Amino acid sequence: MARTVWNSTVGKKTVMAVSGLIMLLYLVVHMIGNLKIFFGPGEFDHYAHWLRTVGEPFMHYEWTLWLIRVVLVAAVVAHAVCAYQLSRRDLRARPDRYVHRKARASYATRTMRWGGVILALFIVWHILDLTTGTVHSGGFQEGHPYQNVVDTFSTWYGNVVYIVAMLALGLHVRHGFWSAAQTLGAGSRTRDRALKATADVLALLLTAGFIAVPVAVMTEVVS
């Protein structure tokens, strides 16, 4: 049964919808945590430490954090694989271009594919920058996330990479939330307007919330 569901188009869209909602929930929590940087280094560094001690003493140090990471990696991989396979399936079904141009889709719809690629590359850069410190500028300091964030957004390229990725994220969330709702059967004639409004609000809040941090560093509100 699992193989049958996985091989079907509906099954792959369902996997994309569920994995997308998991990532969306993480993004909302992650954005709220990021905004703690406006309360100063003590508050922000304490929050980062708390993430590693969640669940203690039942859970060992960092076990909860690693569990979250495993779930996120599984969601990202499942989402990306399904997106690629559905894209290839769509191309095989329509190998020739349409004679008549289709109705113009929304900007978010037309940029879902390259937006996903941008976000995938950004995730790799973000981890290497602020988790492992491999590509971090200014000298990575383990256990001092506040200073590491300030260092990253004190460079022009750190700001450009992050802001471009967050704009792509906003477009991805706007269309992805709507698509997930339709796939999971939440859409209807009476609920469509509310779902579209929710998608717009989520996309706007996430984009603004994430971009607020590099803008605050650039303007020295956070320093």
N, C-alpha and C positions, 0 to 999 in steps of 0.2 A: 504493500500500500504506500509506504514512504517513497519508494522509487517511482511509482505511478504518479504521485502528487508532484514530486520533484521534476519529472520529465514533462509535465503539462505546463502550458502557458499560464493557466490560472494559478497553479501551484507556485510557480516562480514569482508571479506578481504578489502572491500572498506572503511569500518569504521576504520579498523586498519591502512590503508594507510593514510587516511586523518588525523586521530588523531596523527599518527606518524610524519607527516609533520609539524603539529602544534607544537609538542614537539621539533622537530628539529630546527624550527625557533627560539623558545625560547632558546634553547641551544646555538645557534650561538650568540644571543644577550647577553645571560648570560655570555658566555666566554669572549666576548669583554669587558663587564663591569668588570669582575674579573681581567682582565689585567691592569685595572686602579690602582691596588695596587702597581704597579711598579713606580707610580708617587708620592707616599708618602701618609701618613695618611690623610692629608688635602683633597687631591683630591679624595681619595677613600671614605672617610666619607661623603664628600659633594655629591658624586654620590649616595650613599645609601639614603641620605636625599632627594635628587631630585626625586628618585623613588616614594617617598611618597607624593610628591607635584605635580606630573604630572597631567596636566589638570586643575589645579587651575586657576581662581576661579570658573570655570564652574563645575568642579568636586571637591567634598569635599576632605579634607586631607585623603589620603590612599585609596580613593574609586577606583581610576584607578588600584592601586596595587592589591586590593582585587578582582577586575574584572578579572585581569590577572590570579590570583590564582584560581578563580572559573573555568575559561576556561581550565587551566592546569589540575586541578583535574578531570574535566569531560573527558578531553582527555586521561589522565592516566587510569582512571577507564574503559572507553570504550575500550581502547587498551588492557588492561589486561583481561577484560571479554571476548572479542572476541578471543584473543589468547588462553585462556583456553578452550573455547567452541569449537574452531576449532581443538585444540589438542585432546579433547575428541571425537569429531566426527571422526577424522582421526583414532583413536585407535579402535572405534567401527566398522569402515569400514574394518579394517585389524586387527582382533584380534590375528591372528597367525603370527609368524615371517616368513619372506620369506625363501624359501628353498635355493635360490641362493642369495648370498650377492649382494646388490645394489652397483652401482658405488659410490665410495667414494666421499662424498660431501665436500665442503670447510669447513675449521675449523669454520668460522663464522656461517655457516648454521647449523652445528651440535651443536653449543653452544648457539643458539638463546634462547632456553627455560631456561637453567640455568642462562644465562646472564640476562634475564629479571627478574628472581627472585633476583639475586644479586642487580640489579638496583633498584628494588622495596624496598628491605631492606635498601639500601643506602639512598634512598629518605627520609625514615622515620628517619634514624640516622642523616642525614644532617639537617633536619628541627629541630630535638630535640637539635642539637648541636649549630647551628648558627642562628636559628630564635627564638626559645623559650628559649634556654640556659639550658634546662633540664639536658642534659648529657655533658655540656661544661666543659672543664678542665681550671683551672686557674682563675675561677671567671668571669662569663659572665657580660659584661658591655653594657647595653642598650644604643644604639646610638653611639657606638664605634666599628663598624664592622672591622676596620683595626686591632685593638688590639685583637679582638675575633678570627680573622683568624690566626694571628700570634700565639696565644695561642694554637689553635687546631693543627697546624702543627709543634708545638714545642714538640709534643709527638709522640713516634714511632708508636703507634696504630692509631693515627689520620692520619698519612701519609700512613700507610699500607691500611687502609680501603678506603681512598680516591683514592689512585693510583690503587688499584685492581678494584675498581668500574669504574674508567675512562678507564682502559684497556677493561673492559667488554663493556663499552659504545661505544668505538671505533669499536669493532667487531659488536655490535648491529646496529650501524648506517651504517656500510659498507654494511651489508646484507639487513637491513631494507629499506634503500633508494632505492636500486636496486629492491627489492620486491614491494615497493610502486609504483615505476615507471611502472613496468609491470602490476600491478593491475589496475592502472588508465589509461592504454593504451598509455603511453608515449614511451614504448619500441618498437623498430623496428630493422630490420637488419642493417640499416644505422646509427641508433642512439645508438645501444647497447654499442659500444666501448666508446663513449663519456659519457654515463650514468655510466658505470663501473668506468671510470676514475674519474668522479665527486664524486662517492660514496667513492672511495679510498682517494681522496683529502680531502673531508669533514671529514671522519673518522680520518685521520692523523692530520688535523688541530685542530679538537676538542680535541682529546686526548692530543696532545702536548700543546695546549693552557691551558687546565685545569690542567694538571700535572705540568706546569711551576710554578704555585703558591706554592704548597708544596715544590718543589725542591728549589725555591728561598728562602723560609723560612729556610729550612734545611741547605742551604749553606750561610745563613745570608746575602744574597743579599737584602732580605726584612727582617727587624727586628724592 
